[in-house]
């Protein structure tokens, strides 16, 4: 059974920082592209940051570039999102996604349950 469990969300003041984690189990983690998405109330889910299976080629939404950093530890089956200089518009539920792109993992797609991030004074 595949599980993606996000943690680290919470309430933070504008300009503050938070670090999110997504711990994966039940899958060959190192074969999956890992992506953080977010969804704010009344808005569509949007891609925040993505990292390749071997940890290279991170890419970011323009709105978070230079503020957020995605990383992964394949030995720990975990992907991280370090968020700095947070603004109220970053308020959303943040979701972790695993997408298979190699061999038998192709077409497999898994989601976590989400973690709330609220940026407010």
N, C-alpha and C positions, 0 to 999 in steps of 0.2 A: 504494500500500500504506500503510495507516494504521499508525502506530506511536505508542505512548505510552511514554515511558521515564522511570521514576522514578529519583531519585538523592537522596542526602543522609542516608540512614539510617545507623544505627550504634549504638554502645554509649554510653550517657550515664548519669551518676549521678542519683539522685533529686533533684529540684529544678533540674536542668539544662535546657538548651534545645537544640533541633535545628531545622533548617530543611530541609524537603523541597521538591524541585522535580519537575515532570512536564513534560517537553518533548514536544510533539505535532508530528507531521508527517503529510502525506498527507491532511489534511482541512481544511475551512474552519473553523478553530479558533474564530473569533468567533461562529459560529452554534451552538456547542455549550455546553450546561450542563456544568460541570466539577464533579466530586465526588471527595472523598477518602473511601475506606472503609478499614476495618482488620479484620483477622481474627486473633484470638489462638488459641493452641493449644486445641483442644477446644471452641471457641466458633464461633457463626455470624458471618458477615461483617456488620459494622455500619457505618452511615453515620457519618462523622465531621464533615464540613463540605461545604457545597455553595455554588456561586456561579453566578449567572446569566451568560448569554452576554456581556452588556455590563458585567459586573463589579459589578452592584448586587445587593442583597438576599441577602447571605450568610446562611446559617443553619447552626447547629451542634447537635451532640448535646449534651444537658444535661451530660454527663460532661466535656466539654472546653470548654464556654462560659467565656469570660473567661480562658482559658489559651491557646487556639489561635486563629490568625488565618489565614483563607484569602484569597488575592488572586490576580489574574491579570494578565498582560501580553499583550494580544492582538497587539501588534506583534511580540512574541517567541514567540508560540504556546506560552506556558508558564503553568502554574498552580503556585502555591506554597502551602505549609502551614508557617507558623511555629508551633512548639510550645514553650511555656514552662512552667515549673513541672511538669516531667514527673514522673510517678509510676510505680511498678512496674506498675500496672494499665494503663498505656498501652503496655506491651510487646505488639507485634503486627507482622504484616506489613501494611504500608500500601500500598493500591492506588489508582491514579488511574483515573477513569472519565470518558468523554466520552459524552454523550447528546444526540442531535440532537432539536431541538424546533421548528425553523423550516423551512418549505418542504420541499424534497426531502431534508433531513437527518432528518426525522421517522422514528423507528423505528430509527435507526442507533445502535449502542451498542458502545463499544470500551473495552478494559481494558488497563492496563499489566501488567507482569510482577510488580510488587510490590517493595518495599524493606523490609528488616527494621529495626525499631526495638526496641532492648532497653534497658530502664531498670533498672539494677541497681547496687548498691554493691559 
